[in-house]
Structures are given as structure tokens and as C-alpha cells.
């Protein structure tokens, strides 16, 4: 995901979350950004590799 680095420049990195809150985190992002994040759900795009800690 794209985020602002501490140097003020855009960076691309991964969000690492605990599996126990993965569904809630996806729900929050889906609510904030609507269907733009539909691809985050492996049920809809199984080719996307989403790993949770």
C-alpha cells in the first residue's frame, strides 16, 4: 500500500496485521474507501497474496 514516509516522500509497503483482527481491518478500509478495496479480499481475488501475522 502507498503511504507517506518519514522523509515526506510517498512509499509503497505492506501492512502487517494480526490474523485475529484481519476481517475488522478489511471492513474499516472497505467502509472508508468503498469497493475500491474489493481486491483485498482473497475470496474475490484469490491470486492476490495477502498474508497476516
C-alpha positions in Angstrom: 0.0 0.0 0.0 1.2 3.5 -0.6 1.9 5.7 2.4 3.9 8.8 3.3 7.4 8.0 4.6 9.1 9.9 7.5 11.1 11.8 4.8 7.8 13.2 3.4 8.0 11.1 0.2 5.4 8.6 -0.9 6.5 5.0 -0.3 5.0 1.6 -1.1 5.0 -1.1 1.5 3.0 -3.8 3.2 0.5 -3.6 6.1 1.1 -6.4 8.6 -1.7 -7.2 10.9 -2.6 -10.0 13.3 -4.9 -12.6 11.8 -7.4 -12.2 14.7 -8.2 -8.6 13.5 -7.8 -9.1 9.7 -11.6 -9.1 9.0 -12.2 -6.0 11.1 -9.3 -4.1 9.4 -10.5 -5.0 5.9 -14.0 -3.9 7.0 -12.7 -0.5 8.2 -10.8 0.1 4.9 -13.8 -1.1 2.9 -16.1 1.4 4.8 -13.6 4.2 4.3 -12.8 3.6 0.6 -15.8 1.6 -0.6 -15.5 -1.0 -3.2 -12.1 0.3 -4.3 -10.6 -2.2 -1.9 -12.7 -5.2 -3.0 -9.5 -6.7 -4.4 -8.0 -7.0 -0.9 -10.5 -9.8 -0.1 -8.9 -13.1 -1.2 -12.4 -14.5 -1.8 -12.8 -12.1 -4.7 -9.3 -12.2 -6.0 -7.6 -15.4 -4.9 -4.5 -14.6 -7.0 -3.7 -11.8 -4.5 -1.3 -13.0 -1.8 -2.4 -11.4 1.5 -0.5 -12.7 4.5 -1.4 -11.9 8.0 0.8 -12.4 11.1 
